[in-house]
């Protein structure tokens, strides 16, 4: 427990926020601060072939100590934190034996983590929680995953009597901005299958995720002096507002759950002359996913009929796809993780990811890669927290996977 917590807090205090506006890889050089620390730690622990490439991808391995022909198993986590909230000056707080009451994160600004707003907190009564101080995110997504992987594998290295096959690890940059797998070398990594340790609550086991696209809508108006604007001005901001109001309100994230997809308005900028709005398009079902793209095009077409041809232009870019079709043919790796959780005393919660992970893209790149819990909640914001006991269970699950891999898989 102490090792995992110590590692996590150390990593959390390093600012590794990624930047969608950067074209570099990694998108922020500060991600390399953590990468270099981890490189030293991997070497000190006893990993082999520790490599940090120019793009910020850190890989290492553990040789097999078995006479059996065992598959190569991989474990991955990402080093960056979300651009949604500051990751600078993170100051984790430990709440020992949580009693179920409100947790005051920041007394000065009255930031309170309350079970009234986050009822899942009640599950952790009696456990020890790590929270933010109410001013930054925590970074359990996914520095908890890194800490859990290293703690589990350090145990394996330090206990050579435990039989295991070859193991690979990778810590990647820029997952939070959708680029974590962009320059990942699957062939060089050499794993037969892998797991991202990047999930949420205790027991999560995921091999389905959204199909995802980003729609960028550019709107062109006509700006003239407002004093002489009658029948001449075309305000692009108002067209943008009309576009937004024409989208299906019931298919917003705040009204959907489970397998239901959505349109998520994430950004709007503009002036009278030009405006831009951006939507995330998400759906687990590929046909419904394509249908949602057509909805965007249809609304744009309606706007162009209403305001004039060429006023609204749409660009839709696919981001990632549902990994189910790539993982399901290898369902044994799901069963392996499920049994490893049960052995650790954890009830598996097999459910679709309402988002995406590096594993989704890696699965389409030839590396089947389902996702396993870290134990965290409320990622990307000041109300983020993680149970220390859940972190320990993640460590046990990783160890159980390693020691349970059959010769014929």
Buried (B, 14 or more C-beta within 10 A) or exposed (E): EEBBBEBBBBBBBBBBBBBEEBEEBBBBEBBBBBBEBBBEBBEEBBBEEBEBBEBBBBBBBBEBBBEEEBBBBBBBBBBBBBBEBBBEEBBBBEBEEBEEEEBBBBEEEEBBBEBEEBEEBEBBEEBBBBBBBBBBBBBBBBBBBBBBBBBBBBBBBEEEEBBBBBBBBBBBBBBBBBBBBBBBEBEEBBBBBBBBBBBBBBBBBBBBBBBBBBBBBBBBBBBBEEEEBEEEBBBBBBBBBBBBEBBEEEBEBEEBEEBBBBBBBEEBEBEBBBBBBBBBBBBBBEEBBEEBBEBBEEBBEBBBEEBEEEBBEBEBEEBBBBBBEBBEEBEBBBEBBBBBBBBBEBEBBBBBBBBBBBBBBBBBBEBBBBBBBBBBBBBBEBBBBBBBBBBBBBBBBBBBBBBEBEEEB
